Amino acid sequence: MRWRRNSDAAKNVLVRWGHVKPGGGWSYKVFAWCPQSSNSIGWVDCEGSITMTEDMAASTGYQLWLYAGNEGSPHPSMDFDDIFFKRTYEPAVVPKDVIQVSPAAASCWAPGSELVLTSSTTTQDNQHAVTVKSSDPSTGLITLETPVPYTTTAEDDSEFPVEVALLNRNFVLEAVSDPTNALLGGHVIFFHTPNVAQTLQGVEIVNFGQQGNLGRYPVHFHMCDAVEGSLISRNVIRDSNQRGVVVHRSHNVTVEDNVAYEIKRHAFMLEDGVEQFNNFGWNLGTGIRPVATVVPSGNAESDKSPSVFSISNTMNSFVGDVAAGSSHIGIWIEPQDGRVRGMDDSTINRQTPPLLHFANNDAHSSNFCGMSSYPNVYRPTEEAKSNLRVYRNRDCGILFHVNGNMAMEGGVAADNGSKQVWNQLADDIRLDGTRIVGNRPEFTAAMERAGRSPACETGHMQGVTFSPERQFGNSAAGMTLKDVQFSHFDCGQSTVAIEADYLRPLDGSNRWTRNIFEGVSFAEDVPRKASTCAAVGLGANPVIMEDTAGGLSGTGSPGFVFSDRLPAGTAFTTSVPA
């Protein structure tokens, strides 16, 4: 269509497509963001596309709504012409009954084996439990008894395909439910065994955990002190009533190559924040859900908002772990307040130690964020998360909240909801060599296969947010972005790569944040690189950004980006003072 705005002020127009849902009521999706028009600009062309779902195709009614800019009115003063629709056909999504895995996996996954295919969308509810009909070890082809309606393979998305995990083991521990309370299952506990190496390997644990009973978990190291050589490996914990693997006041335990599937409360947990020098590696958790009955604790427990990995003490290692879906957070750094006795009887402050080793971990398909350190203060001597990948989470990729001295080195934040990297009242946060990606075409296709709308079509999306004001008086800076690459932020005027966080008006303490951008680059599909609007709205005006390499302007020449109000007599030096 063509449109023209009858005003001297240039504005965009947002076009939304609506249809009547099967159960009644209307559902809306973004159809197009039209280019700006005004009296001086005149007529402009606008086009958009939408993929019809089964519900949309069978709907009894449709609407087009047009919104002018941010005025909040569905009836802008405008003219329109040449409105037409064109229907195109693409091949239907064909359910998959054959998947490709490695020949080694196919040789182990015999007919009757149960598998889980993790979610290909922003919610863990789109995971699939399937059964193997036949397997061919020579080719790695697995035929399923029932086809899955949609998923994402490496052929669909070479960077972020779903994981496939075996849910069976030859040795099975399965608890019979208590006849008076189905939430009371079995439990395994290693109880006060200091200096004794324990091993639990290759076991399928079903219906364990006793919901609401303290200390009754499927696998529980309880007050064992140092147990170097202990190994929890290659187990499956499924259909748990309360947590998965819990390490409580025990040290030097190795937890690796385990699968946690359909778990109530946190799946892999350091319980008190005393635990040190434990190693978590190559574990996978999906289907992590809240509980109906929590352990009585005066609201100290956080299991109503569960995570795949709950880290209450950072003096532990996490390598190659996958948080593949939670009703809240994938990887949660949740240090407890105060000082406690460590394994060598010295006292430690749980809010300051860095992660011992954190590398090559993934977090996707959680309902809130892939990774978070909210809400407790965590301000270590600088620690770095190496090659962390946070993607396909409903709200944000990673949240830094009331933190300091934290860093992402390498890695990627991609295809998340409203924010890829969310800095909310955090100082001295560093991104180095990280890719920040809005909504990739592969992700949009995966969401549409599942009948869902990507974030591009549902509202405001930001790449990296920064706080205009320092949280800690002795911090050096806010956000530092070095060699960070932005791409796929072409969702319209509500999308911006770098913007201040919308949190609260500034308190007048004048602790202005110095945010540093060095070697930041933007692909051609990032039309809005940075915005000062949110910072100005919070009371920080003027806002000045030094563009040392010309990346923000796209000219390649250094300069400054600033909001529209500068004090009289303002002059620029070669750098902006802290």
C-alpha positions as CSV (number, residue, x, y, z in Angstrom):
1,M,0.0,0.0,0.0
2,R,1.0,3.7,-0.1
3,W,0.4,6.1,2.8
4,R,0.8,9.8,3.5
5,R,0.7,11.6,6.9
6,N,-1.1,14.9,7.0
7,S,1.2,16.6,9.5
8,D,4.5,18.5,9.5
9,A,5.9,16.0,12.0
10,A,7.3,12.9,10.4
11,K,6.0,9.6,11.9
12,N,6.0,5.9,11.1
13,V,2.9,3.8,11.0
14,L,2.6,0.4,12.6
15,V,0.2,-2.0,10.9
16,R,-1.2,-4.9,13.0
17,W,-3.1,-7.9,11.6
18,G,-5.8,-9.3,13.8
19,H,-7.9,-12.4,13.6
20,V,-10.7,-14.0,15.7
21,K,-9.3,-16.9,17.9
22,P,-11.1,-20.3,17.9
23,G,-12.3,-19.7,21.5
24,G,-13.3,-16.1,20.8
25,G,-11.5,-12.8,21.2
26,W,-8.9,-11.3,19.0
27,S,-5.2,-12.0,18.5
28,Y,-2.9,-9.5,16.9
29,K,0.6,-9.7,15.2
30,V,2.8,-7.0,13.7
31,F,2.2,-6.9,9.9
32,A,4.5,-4.1,9.0
33,W,6.4,-1.0,10.1
34,C,5.9,1.6,7.4
35,P,8.5,4.2,6.6
36,Q,8.1,7.8,7.9
37,S,5.8,10.2,6.1
38,S,4.8,13.9,6.6
39,N,3.6,16.8,4.5
40,S,7.1,17.4,3.2
41,I,7.9,13.7,2.6
42,G,4.6,12.9,1.0
43,W,3.5,9.5,-0.2
44,V,5.6,6.5,0.8
45,D,5.3,2.8,-0.1
46,C,4.8,0.1,2.6
47,E,4.6,-3.6,2.5
48,G,4.7,-6.5,4.9
49,S,4.1,-10.2,5.1
50,I,2.6,-12.7,7.6
51,T,2.6,-16.5,7.8
52,M,-0.9,-17.9,8.3
53,T,-1.3,-20.4,11.0
54,E,-4.2,-23.0,11.0
55,D,-6.1,-20.8,13.5
56,M,-5.7,-17.8,11.3
57,A,-6.7,-19.6,8.2
58,A,-9.9,-20.9,9.9
59,S,-10.8,-17.6,11.5
60,T,-14.2,-16.1,11.2
61,G,-12.9,-12.5,11.0
62,Y,-9.9,-10.3,10.3
63,Q,-8.8,-6.7,11.0
64,L,-6.0,-4.3,10.0
65,W,-5.1,-1.7,12.6
66,L,-2.9,1.3,11.8
67,Y,-1.0,3.2,14.6
68,A,0.8,6.4,13.9
69,G,4.2,6.5,15.6
70,N,4.0,6.5,19.4
71,E,0.9,8.6,19.6
72,G,-1.2,5.7,21.0
73,S,-4.1,6.4,18.6
74,P,-5.3,3.8,16.2
75,H,-6.7,6.6,13.9
76,P,-3.8,8.7,12.6
77,S,-4.4,11.6,10.3
78,M,-3.4,10.0,7.1
79,D,-4.3,9.1,3.5
80,F,-3.8,5.7,2.0
81,D,-4.0,4.2,-1.4
82,D,-3.3,1.1,-3.5
83,I,-4.0,-1.4,-0.6
84,F,-3.9,-4.9,-1.9
85,F,-3.1,-8.4,-0.7
86,K,-1.3,-11.2,-2.4
87,R,-1.4,-14.8,-1.2
88,T,1.7,-17.0,-1.7
89,Y,2.1,-20.6,-1.0
90,E,5.1,-22.3,0.6
91,P,5.5,-26.0,1.4
92,A,3.7,-27.0,4.6
93,V,5.6,-28.0,7.7
94,V,6.0,-31.7,7.4
95,P,6.2,-33.6,10.7
96,K,9.6,-35.3,11.2
97,D,9.6,-39.0,11.8
98,V,13.3,-39.4,11.0
99,I,16.2,-37.6,12.7
100,Q,19.9,-37.7,12.1
101,V,22.3,-38.3,15.0
102,S,25.8,-39.6,15.3
103,P,26.4,-43.3,14.4
104,A,27.7,-43.8,17.9
105,A,24.4,-42.6,19.4
106,A,22.3,-44.6,16.9
107,S,24.2,-47.7,17.9
108,C,23.1,-47.3,21.5
109,W,19.5,-46.1,20.9
110,A,17.6,-49.3,20.2
111,P,13.9,-49.6,19.3
112,G,11.8,-48.6,22.4
113,S,14.3,-46.1,23.7
114,E,12.8,-42.9,24.9
115,L,14.4,-39.6,23.8
116,V,13.8,-35.9,24.5
117,L,14.2,-33.3,21.7
118,T,14.6,-30.0,23.5
119,S,12.6,-26.9,22.6
120,S,13.1,-25.0,19.3
121,T,11.2,-21.9,20.6
122,T,11.3,-19.5,23.5
123,T,9.4,-21.8,25.9
124,Q,10.4,-25.3,27.2
125,D,6.8,-26.4,26.6
126,N,7.8,-27.0,23.0
127,Q,10.1,-29.9,23.8
128,H,9.2,-33.4,22.5
129,A,9.4,-36.8,24.2
130,V,9.6,-39.5,21.5
131,T,10.2,-43.2,21.2
132,V,12.6,-44.9,18.8
133,K,11.0,-47.2,16.3
134,S,14.2,-48.2,14.5
135,S,17.8,-47.1,14.2
136,D,20.6,-47.5,11.7
137,P,24.1,-47.2,13.2
138,S,25.8,-47.1,9.8
139,T,24.0,-43.8,8.9
140,G,23.0,-42.4,12.2
141,L,19.3,-42.3,11.1
142,I,16.7,-42.7,13.9
143,T,13.1,-43.4,12.9
144,L,10.5,-42.4,15.5
145,E,7.3,-44.2,16.4
146,T,5.3,-40.9,16.2
147,P,6.5,-37.9,14.1
148,V,7.2,-34.6,15.9
149,P,5.1,-31.8,14.5
150,Y,8.0,-29.3,14.4
151,T,11.6,-29.0,15.6
152,T,14.9,-27.4,14.5
153,T,17.6,-29.6,13.2
154,A,21.1,-28.6,12.1
155,E,19.8,-28.5,8.6
156,D,17.3,-25.9,9.6
157,D,19.7,-23.9,11.8
158,S,23.4,-24.8,11.8
159,E,24.1,-22.6,14.9
160,F,21.3,-23.4,17.2
161,P,19.7,-26.9,16.5
162,V,17.9,-28.6,19.4
163,E,19.6,-31.1,21.6
164,V,18.6,-34.8,21.6
165,A,19.1,-36.9,24.8
166,L,18.4,-40.5,25.8
167,L,16.0,-40.8,28.8
168,N,16.7,-44.5,29.6
169,R,19.4,-46.4,31.4
170,N,19.7,-50.2,31.9
171,F,19.7,-49.8,35.7
172,V,16.5,-48.2,36.9
173,L,15.5,-46.9,40.3
174,E,11.8,-46.1,40.2
175,A,9.8,-45.2,43.3
176,V,6.2,-46.1,43.8
177,S,4.2,-43.1,44.7
178,D,2.9,-42.8,48.3
179,P,-0.8,-43.8,48.2
180,T,-1.8,-40.8,50.3
181,N,0.5,-38.2,48.6
182,A,1.7,-38.7,45.0
183,L,4.4,-36.0,45.5
184,L,6.3,-38.3,47.9
185,G,8.8,-40.4,46.0
186,G,12.1,-42.0,46.8
187,H,15.4,-40.3,47.6
188,V,19.2,-41.0,47.6
189,I,21.4,-39.3,50.2
190,F,25.1,-39.4,50.9
191,F,25.1,-38.5,54.5
192,H,28.1,-37.2,56.5
193,T,30.8,-39.2,54.6
194,P,33.9,-37.0,54.7
195,N,36.9,-38.1,52.7
196,V,34.9,-41.0,51.2
197,A,34.7,-41.0,47.3
198,Q,31.1,-41.9,46.3
199,T,30.1,-43.0,42.8
200,L,26.6,-43.0,41.2
201,Q,26.9,-43.7,37.5
202,G,24.6,-44.9,34.6
203,V,21.3,-45.0,36.6
204,E,17.8,-44.0,35.6
205,I,16.1,-42.4,38.6
206,V,12.3,-42.0,38.3
207,N,9.7,-40.4,40.6
208,F,12.3,-39.5,43.3
209,G,12.1,-36.5,45.6
210,Q,9.6,-35.7,48.3
211,Q,8.0,-32.3,47.6
212,G,7.9,-30.1,50.7
213,N,10.2,-32.3,52.8
214,L,13.6,-30.7,53.5
215,G,16.6,-32.8,52.3
216,R,14.6,-35.4,50.3
217,Y,16.0,-35.1,46.8
218,P,16.7,-37.6,44.0
219,V,20.5,-37.3,44.6
220,H,21.7,-35.4,47.6
221,F,25.2,-34.9,49.1
222,H,24.5,-33.8,52.6
223,M,27.2,-32.2,54.8
224,C,29.9,-34.5,53.6
225,D,32.7,-31.9,53.7
226,A,35.6,-32.8,51.3
227,V,34.8,-35.8,49.2
228,E,37.4,-35.6,46.4
229,G,36.9,-38.3,43.8
230,S,33.1,-38.5,44.1
231,L,31.4,-38.8,40.8
232,I,27.8,-38.4,39.7
233,S,27.8,-39.2,36.1
234,R,25.8,-40.4,33.1
235,N,22.5,-40.6,35.1
236,V,19.0,-39.7,34.0
237,I,16.8,-38.0,36.7
238,R,13.3,-37.7,35.4
239,D,9.8,-36.9,36.7
240,S,11.3,-35.6,40.0
241,N,9.0,-34.3,42.7
242,Q,11.7,-32.1,44.2
243,R,15.0,-31.0,42.6
244,G,17.6,-33.1,40.9
245,V,21.2,-33.2,42.0
246,V,21.8,-31.2,45.2
247,V,25.2,-30.6,46.7
248,H,24.8,-29.3,50.3
249,R,27.9,-28.3,52.4
250,S,30.0,-30.7,50.4
251,H,33.1,-30.1,48.3
252,N,35.1,-31.6,45.4
253,V,32.1,-33.5,43.8
254,T,32.1,-34.0,40.1
255,V,28.7,-33.9,38.4
256,E,28.9,-34.6,34.7
257,D,27.1,-36.0,31.7
258,N,23.7,-36.2,33.5
259,V,20.2,-35.5,32.1
260,A,17.6,-33.9,34.3
261,Y,14.1,-34.1,32.6
262,E,10.8,-32.9,34.1
263,I,12.0,-31.7,37.4
264,K,10.1,-29.7,40.1
265,R,12.3,-27.0,41.7
266,H,16.0,-26.4,40.8
267,A,17.6,-29.2,38.8
268,F,21.3,-28.9,39.6
269,M,21.8,-27.0,42.9
270,L,24.5,-25.8,45.3
271,E,22.3,-25.4,48.3
272,D,23.7,-23.2,51.1
273,G,26.4,-21.2,49.4
274,V,29.1,-22.9,51.4
275,E,29.9,-25.5,48.7
276,Q,33.3,-25.1,46.9
277,F,35.4,-26.7,44.2
278,N,32.6,-28.8,42.8
279,N,32.7,-29.5,39.0
280,F,29.6,-29.5,36.8
281,G,30.3,-30.4,33.2
282,W,28.2,-31.4,30.2
283,N,25.0,-31.8,32.0
284,L,21.6,-31.1,30.4
285,G,18.4,-30.0,32.0
286,T,15.0,-29.3,30.4
287,G,11.4,-29.2,31.7
288,I,12.2,-27.5,35.0
289,R,9.0,-26.4,36.7
290,P,7.8,-24.8,39.9
291,V,6.4,-26.7,42.8
292,A,3.0,-26.5,44.5
293,T,4.5,-27.1,48.0
294,V,7.8,-25.6,49.0
295,V,10.0,-26.5,51.9
296,P,9.0,-24.3,54.9
297,S,11.8,-21.7,55.1
298,G,10.2,-18.3,55.7
299,N,10.3,-17.6,51.9
300,A,14.1,-18.2,51.8
301,E,13.7,-20.8,49.1
302,S,13.5,-19.7,45.5
303,D,12.1,-22.9,43.9
304,K,8.8,-21.3,43.0
305,S,10.9,-19.6,40.3
306,P,13.2,-22.6,39.4
307,S,16.4,-22.7,37.4
308,V,18.3,-25.5,35.7
309,F,21.5,-24.5,37.5
310,S,21.2,-22.7,40.8
311,I,24.6,-21.3,41.9
312,S,24.7,-20.0,45.4
313,N,28.5,-20.1,45.6
314,T,30.6,-19.2,42.6
315,M,33.8,-21.0,43.8
316,N,32.8,-23.9,41.5
317,S,33.2,-24.8,37.9
318,F,30.7,-25.1,35.1
319,V,31.8,-26.2,31.7
320,G,29.8,-27.4,28.7
321,D,26.5,-27.4,30.6
322,V,23.2,-26.9,28.8
323,A,20.1,-25.2,30.4
324,A,17.6,-26.2,27.8
325,G,14.4,-24.9,29.3
326,S,13.0,-23.6,32.6
327,S,9.9,-21.9,33.8
328,H,12.1,-19.1,35.1
329,I,15.9,-18.9,34.5
330,G,18.4,-21.2,32.9
331,I,21.6,-20.5,34.9
332,W,21.0,-18.5,38.1
333,I,23.9,-17.0,40.1
334,E,22.1,-16.5,43.4
335,P,24.7,-15.8,46.1
336,Q,23.4,-15.7,49.6
337,D,24.0,-12.7,51.9
338,G,26.7,-12.7,54.6
339,R,29.9,-14.6,55.4
340,V,30.1,-18.3,56.0
341,R,32.7,-20.9,57.0
342,G,34.4,-22.4,54.0
343,M,35.9,-25.9,53.6
344,D,39.1,-24.9,55.3
345,D,37.4,-23.2,58.2
346,S,38.1,-19.8,56.9
347,T,35.2,-17.4,56.3
348,I,34.2,-16.4,52.9
349,N,31.9,-13.7,51.6
350,R,29.5,-15.4,49.1
351,Q,28.9,-12.2,47.1
352,T,32.5,-11.6,46.0
353,P,34.4,-14.8,44.8
354,P,34.6,-15.1,41.0
355,L,33.5,-18.2,39.2
356,L,36.4,-20.7,39.2
357,H,35.8,-21.7,35.6
358,F,32.8,-20.9,33.5
359,A,33.1,-21.8,29.8
360,N,31.1,-23.1,26.8
361,N,27.7,-23.2,28.5
362,D,24.4,-22.8,26.7
363,A,21.0,-21.4,28.0
364,H,17.9,-21.4,25.9
365,S,14.1,-21.7,26.1
366,S,13.5,-20.3,29.6
367,N,10.5,-18.2,30.3
368,F,12.4,-15.3,31.9
369,C,16.2,-15.2,31.1
370,G,18.8,-17.6,29.9
371,M,21.2,-16.4,32.7
372,S,20.8,-14.0,35.6
373,S,22.4,-12.9,38.8
374,Y,19.2,-11.3,40.1
375,P,18.2,-10.3,42.9
376,N,21.2,-10.5,45.3
377,V,24.3,-8.4,45.0
378,Y,27.1,-10.1,43.3
379,R,30.3,-8.1,42.9
380,P,33.4,-10.2,42.6
381,T,36.8,-9.4,41.6
382,E,36.3,-9.5,37.8
383,E,35.1,-12.9,36.5
384,A,34.5,-13.8,32.9
385,K,32.0,-16.1,31.3
386,S,33.8,-17.5,28.3
387,N,31.8,-18.4,25.1
388,L,28.4,-18.3,26.9
389,R,25.5,-18.7,24.4
390,V,22.1,-17.4,25.6
391,Y,19.4,-17.7,22.9
392,R,15.7,-18.3,22.4
393,N,14.7,-17.2,25.9
394,R,11.3,-15.5,26.2
395,D,12.4,-12.3,27.9
396,C,16.1,-11.7,28.0
397,G,19.4,-13.5,27.2
398,I,21.4,-12.4,30.3
399,L,20.4,-10.1,33.1
400,F,23.0,-8.2,35.2
401,H,21.2,-6.7,38.2
402,V,22.9,-4.9,41.1
403,N,26.2,-6.5,40.1
404,G,29.7,-5.4,39.3
405,N,32.9,-6.6,37.7
406,M,31.3,-9.2,35.5
407,A,32.2,-10.0,31.9
408,M,31.2,-12.0,28.8
409,E,34.2,-12.9,26.6
410,G,33.2,-14.2,23.2
411,G,29.9,-15.9,23.1
412,V,26.5,-14.8,21.7
413,A,23.2,-13.4,22.8
414,A,20.6,-14.1,20.1
415,D,16.9,-14.5,19.3
416,N,15.8,-13.6,22.9
417,G,12.6,-11.6,23.6
418,S,12.7,-8.0,24.6
419,K,16.5,-7.8,25.5
420,Q,19.6,-9.7,24.5
421,V,21.9,-8.3,27.3
422,W,20.0,-6.5,30.1
423,N,22.0,-4.2,32.4
424,Q,19.8,-3.1,35.2
425,L,21.7,-1.1,37.9
426,A,25.0,-3.0,37.3
427,D,28.4,-1.4,37.1
428,D,31.7,-2.4,35.5
429,I,30.1,-4.9,33.1
430,R,32.2,-5.8,30.1
431,L,31.3,-7.5,26.8
432,D,34.4,-8.4,24.8
433,G,34.1,-10.0,21.3
434,T,30.5,-10.9,21.9
435,R,27.9,-11.2,19.1
436,I,24.5,-9.5,19.8
437,V,21.9,-10.7,17.5
438,G,18.2,-9.6,17.3
439,N,15.9,-12.0,15.4
440,R,17.6,-14.3,12.8
441,P,15.5,-15.6,9.9
442,E,16.2,-19.2,11.1
443,F,14.7,-18.3,14.5
444,T,11.6,-16.6,12.9
445,A,11.1,-19.8,10.8
446,A,11.4,-22.0,13.9
447,M,8.8,-19.9,15.8
448,E,6.4,-19.9,12.9
449,R,6.7,-23.7,12.5
450,A,5.5,-23.9,16.1
451,G,2.7,-21.4,15.5
452,R,4.4,-18.7,17.6
453,S,5.3,-15.1,17.0
454,P,9.0,-14.0,17.3
455,A,9.8,-10.9,19.4
456,C,10.2,-8.9,16.2
457,E,6.5,-9.1,15.8
458,T,5.3,-8.5,19.4
459,G,6.9,-5.4,20.7
460,H,10.0,-3.4,21.7
461,M,13.3,-5.1,21.4
462,Q,16.8,-4.0,22.6
463,G,20.2,-5.4,22.0
464,V,22.2,-4.1,25.0
465,T,20.9,-1.8,27.7
466,F,23.0,0.3,30.0
467,S,22.2,2.1,33.3
468,P,22.6,6.0,33.1
469,E,23.6,6.1,36.7
470,R,26.2,4.1,38.7
471,Q,24.9,1.8,41.3
472,F,28.1,1.7,43.4
473,G,29.9,4.9,44.3
474,N,33.4,3.4,43.8
475,S,32.8,1.8,40.4
476,A,34.8,2.9,37.4
477,A,32.2,2.6,34.6
478,G,28.9,1.2,33.5
479,M,29.0,-0.9,30.4
480,T,32.2,-1.5,28.3
481,L,31.6,-2.9,24.9
482,K,34.8,-3.9,23.0
483,D,34.7,-5.5,19.6
484,V,31.0,-6.3,20.0
485,Q,29.1,-7.1,16.8
486,F,25.4,-6.3,16.3
487,S,23.2,-7.8,13.6
488,H,19.5,-8.6,12.7
489,F,17.9,-5.6,14.4
490,D,15.7,-4.7,11.5
491,C,12.3,-5.0,13.2
492,G,11.2,-1.4,12.9
493,Q,11.3,1.8,15.0
494,S,10.6,-0.1,18.3
495,T,14.0,-1.9,17.9
496,V,17.4,-0.5,18.9
497,A,20.8,-2.0,19.3
498,I,22.0,0.1,22.3
499,E,19.7,1.9,24.7
500,A,19.4,3.0,28.4
501,D,17.4,0.7,30.6
502,Y,13.9,2.0,31.5
503,L,14.0,1.5,35.3
504,R,13.4,4.5,37.4
505,P,14.1,8.3,37.5
506,L,17.6,9.2,38.6
507,D,17.9,10.0,42.3
508,G,19.9,13.2,41.9
509,S,23.1,11.8,43.3
510,N,24.8,12.6,40.0
511,R,26.7,9.3,39.8
512,W,26.6,9.5,36.0
513,T,27.8,6.4,34.3
514,R,30.6,6.4,31.8
515,N,29.8,3.7,29.2
516,I,32.6,2.8,26.8
517,F,32.2,1.6,23.2
518,E,35.3,0.5,21.5
519,G,35.5,-1.3,18.1
520,V,31.7,-1.8,18.1
521,S,30.4,-2.8,14.7
522,F,26.9,-2.9,13.1
523,A,25.6,-5.0,10.2
524,E,23.5,-3.3,7.5
525,D,20.4,-4.8,9.1
526,V,20.8,-2.5,12.2
527,P,19.1,0.8,11.2
528,R,18.8,2.1,14.8
529,K,22.2,1.8,16.4
530,A,21.9,3.7,19.6
531,S,19.2,5.8,21.3
532,T,19.5,8.4,24.2
533,C,15.7,8.7,24.6
534,A,15.3,6.4,27.6
535,A,18.2,8.1,29.5
536,V,16.8,11.5,28.8
537,G,13.4,10.3,29.9
538,L,14.9,9.2,33.2
539,G,16.4,12.7,33.8
540,A,19.9,12.3,32.3
541,N,20.2,15.2,29.9
542,P,22.5,15.8,28.2
543,V,23.7,12.3,27.2
544,I,27.0,12.2,25.3
545,M,28.5,9.2,23.6
546,E,32.0,9.3,22.2
547,D,32.2,7.5,18.9
548,T,35.9,6.8,18.6
549,A,35.7,4.7,15.5
550,G,32.7,6.1,13.7
551,G,30.7,2.9,14.1
552,L,27.6,4.6,15.5
553,S,27.4,7.1,12.6
554,G,28.4,4.5,10.0
555,T,30.9,7.0,8.5
556,G,34.0,5.5,9.9
557,S,35.0,8.9,11.3
558,P,35.2,9.6,15.1
559,G,32.8,12.0,16.7
560,F,30.1,12.3,19.3
561,V,26.4,11.3,19.6
562,F,24.5,13.5,22.0
563,S,20.9,14.2,23.1
564,D,19.2,17.5,22.1
565,R,20.1,19.6,25.2
566,L,23.6,20.7,25.9
567,P,24.7,23.3,28.4
568,A,25.7,26.7,26.9
569,G,29.4,26.9,26.1
570,T,29.9,23.1,25.9
571,A,33.1,22.1,24.3
572,F,34.5,18.7,23.4
573,T,38.0,17.4,24.2
574,T,39.5,14.3,22.8
575,S,37.6,12.2,25.2
576,V,34.6,12.4,27.5
577,P,35.4,12.7,31.2
578,A,34.2,10.1,33.6
